[in-house]
Amino acid sequence: METSVRTIADTEVARFVHAAGYGFGDRWEPPAPGAWVDAEVDRAVVAVDGDDFVATGRNYTMELTVPGGATVTAGAVSAITTRPTHRRRGLLRQIMRWLLLDSCDRGDVVSILTASEGGIYSRFGYGIATRIASVAIQRHLTELVRPQTRGAVRMVEPEVGIELARPLFDRVRRDRVGAVSRPEAWWPVEWAPPEWIAPRRRFDVVYEVDGQPEGYALYALTGEWTAGHTEKVVEVRDFVAASPEAEHALWNYLLHIDQTVAIRAWNTPLDTSLPWLLSDPRQCRTEGVRDFLWLRPVDTERFLAARTYAQAGDIVIEVTDPFIELEATAGRFRITSRPGTTTCVRTDRDPDLVMSAGALGAISLGGVPPSVLIRAQQMAASNAAAIETADALFRAEREPFAFTWF
Ligand SMILES: CC(C)(COP(=O)(O)OP(=O)(O)OC[C@H]1O[C@@H](n2cnc3c(N)ncnc32)[C@H](O)[C@@H]1OP(=O)(O)O)[C@@H](O)C(=O)NCCC(=O)NCCS
């Protein structure tokens, strides 16, 4: 039977969730009232075969912080699935096309996603803009250098934690390149779903200075205490610090929980200070480094004009969109960076660099220098000076970091 792609009605959200569960190999519960999935239903799309939703996808509206501290509107792609019986027939391709055109129509500057697998999205014009490190520390092998702090860590109940974390996160994410906003409806369930963090093992702490939240951590205690021996592990699930002091104070707390043998954090920034807080930095073991936020420009001109650059300079880049040749994405753009101003305009000058939308997505927040992608033959430069200029312009002050899985 022929499949067709269409948006869903408000009344079809539960069916959408059920279908996405099929795609992920899970039987997802119907959404609770007010759940995030109820938001922006007109941006949710399905492929239909007979009465069945056989592929799903959606955009949420989020914000992305870019170098210089501005935020741009991002279409955040989520719930991408195709039912196992309908795979490799081009349904994802149709859904991605719909989502990108939707982003373009609504004026999103970029499209972003977090991927279940690393091999899917470059063909659709996305590149890896931020990465994460998963780290683990065996407690008995090292000590944390005691912090000089003015405040104190307080344990709070989840409903209190959420209220304190929400505004704190909103402040912190505006200061961190690569961070994406967490919509209001994201918090209640997406933040700590019970299948990810068992309610009886979940703890929330806040670091406060003069009664004001400066840091927040959410962790689970996993592992057991059996026959007089403990194997409990502190699994850090969310970590938000507004200052180096808050960061130090929270790690200090997390590393000094009695009856635990180890601490593990699944998404630390690549430039985390954690190893440098230890008496033996080697004991902060990196268990893995992987892609986190995938990004593609939708409106390249607005995207490149919204950010600042690390120094003054001029460069012309040519961007291709091998997926759908989106007019707003592809073309030649001249970036001019001067102290206090940045411009990006379309041009017909010869390009210094030629790259796909995905390669631009990868360099755009400073997560990888252009010269690395040139070495990997993912972009081309007209000459050596152009490479030097591109590296200097796109250089990041800090490693970009996205915080939020969606
Ligand atoms: C990933 C998934 C959505 C692909 O759907 P699909 O309808 O089979 O994809 P399509 O047939 O449209 O394939 C489009 C292209 O992507 C490629 N592709 C699809 N799945 C891929 C994967 N897992 N890894 C690498 N490439 C993949 C196809 O080979 C095809 O490539 P081509 O256009 O170069 O020939 C589907 O396999 C799925 O639901 N997986 C489980 C849930 C999941 O991981 N979703 C992604 C969440 S971020």
PDBQT file of the ligand as one rigid body, heavy atoms in Angstrom, charges set to zero:
ROOT
HETATM    1  C1  LIG A 501      16.886   5.370  11.606  1.00  0.00    +0.000 C 
HETATM    2  C2  LIG A 501      15.547   5.092  10.951  1.00  0.00    +0.000 C 
HETATM    3  C3  LIG A 501      14.578   6.199  11.335  1.00  0.00    +0.000 C 
HETATM    4  C4  LIG A 501      15.753   5.070   9.415  1.00  0.00    +0.000 C 
HETATM    5  O1  LIG A 501      14.500   5.063   8.779  1.00  0.00    +0.000 OA
HETATM    6  P1  LIG A 501      14.289   4.519   7.283  1.00  0.00    +0.000 P 
HETATM    7  O2  LIG A 501      12.901   4.899   6.892  1.00  0.00    +0.000 OA
HETATM    8  O3  LIG A 501      14.671   3.109   7.192  1.00  0.00    +0.000 OA
HETATM    9  O4  LIG A 501      15.340   5.406   6.477  1.00  0.00    +0.000 OA
HETATM   10  P2  LIG A 501      15.343   5.670   4.901  1.00  0.00    +0.000 P 
HETATM   11  O5  LIG A 501      14.900   4.448   4.174  1.00  0.00    +0.000 OA
HETATM   12  O6  LIG A 501      14.609   6.920   4.600  1.00  0.00    +0.000 OA
HETATM   13  O7  LIG A 501      16.885   5.889   4.667  1.00  0.00    +0.000 OA
HETATM   14  C5  LIG A 501      17.424   7.118   4.275  1.00  0.00    +0.000 C 
HETATM   15  C6  LIG A 501      18.924   6.950   4.190  1.00  0.00    +0.000 C 
HETATM   16  O8  LIG A 501      19.441   6.771   5.502  1.00  0.00    +0.000 OA
HETATM   17  C7  LIG A 501      20.202   5.556   5.556  1.00  0.00    +0.000 C 
HETATM   18  N1  LIG A 501      20.015   5.002   6.896  1.00  0.00    +0.000 N 
HETATM   19  C8  LIG A 501      18.842   4.685   7.463  1.00  0.00    +0.000 A 
HETATM   20  N2  LIG A 501      19.047   4.239   8.699  1.00  0.00    +0.000 NA
HETATM   21  C9  LIG A 501      20.375   4.274   8.922  1.00  0.00    +0.000 A 
HETATM   22  C10 LIG A 501      21.192   3.937  10.026  1.00  0.00    +0.000 A 
HETATM   23  N3  LIG A 501      20.665   3.451  11.150  1.00  0.00    +0.000 N 
HETATM   24  N4  LIG A 501      22.520   4.116   9.914  1.00  0.00    +0.000 NA
HETATM   25  C11 LIG A 501      23.052   4.595   8.761  1.00  0.00    +0.000 A 
HETATM   26  N5  LIG A 501      22.306   4.934   7.689  1.00  0.00    +0.000 NA
HETATM   27  C12 LIG A 501      20.992   4.778   7.766  1.00  0.00    +0.000 A 
HETATM   28  C13 LIG A 501      19.629   4.695   4.469  1.00  0.00    +0.000 C 
HETATM   29  O9  LIG A 501      20.551   3.711   4.056  1.00  0.00    +0.000 OA
HETATM   30  C14 LIG A 501      19.357   5.716   3.391  1.00  0.00    +0.000 C 
HETATM   31  O10 LIG A 501      20.583   6.075   2.807  1.00  0.00    +0.000 OA
HETATM   32  P3  LIG A 501      20.674   6.592   1.295  1.00  0.00    +0.000 P 
HETATM   33  O11 LIG A 501      19.611   7.638   1.129  1.00  0.00    +0.000 OA
HETATM   34  O12 LIG A 501      22.047   7.125   1.189  1.00  0.00    +0.000 OA
HETATM   35  O13 LIG A 501      20.383   5.408   0.452  1.00  0.00    +0.000 OA
HETATM   36  C15 LIG A 501      14.960   3.738  11.380  1.00  0.00    +0.000 C 
HETATM   37  O14 LIG A 501      15.904   2.723  11.097  1.00  0.00    +0.000 OA
HETATM   38  C16 LIG A 501      14.580   3.644  12.848  1.00  0.00    +0.000 C 
HETATM   39  O15 LIG A 501      13.440   3.915  13.204  1.00  0.00    +0.000 OA
HETATM   40  N6  LIG A 501      15.527   3.268  13.734  1.00  0.00    +0.000 N 
HETATM   41  C17 LIG A 501      15.244   3.095  15.158  1.00  0.00    +0.000 C 
HETATM   42  C18 LIG A 501      14.906   4.419  15.866  1.00  0.00    +0.000 C 
HETATM   43  C19 LIG A 501      16.026   5.423  15.721  1.00  0.00    +0.000 C 
HETATM   44  O16 LIG A 501      17.176   5.138  15.973  1.00  0.00    +0.000 OA
HETATM   45  N7  LIG A 501      15.654   6.644  15.305  1.00  0.00    +0.000 N 
HETATM   46  C20 LIG A 501      16.584   7.739  15.159  1.00  0.00    +0.000 C 
HETATM   47  C21 LIG A 501      16.459   8.609  16.375  1.00  0.00    +0.000 C 
HETATM   48  S1  LIG A 501      17.619   9.933  16.394  1.00  0.00    +0.000 SA
ENDROOT
TORSDOF 0
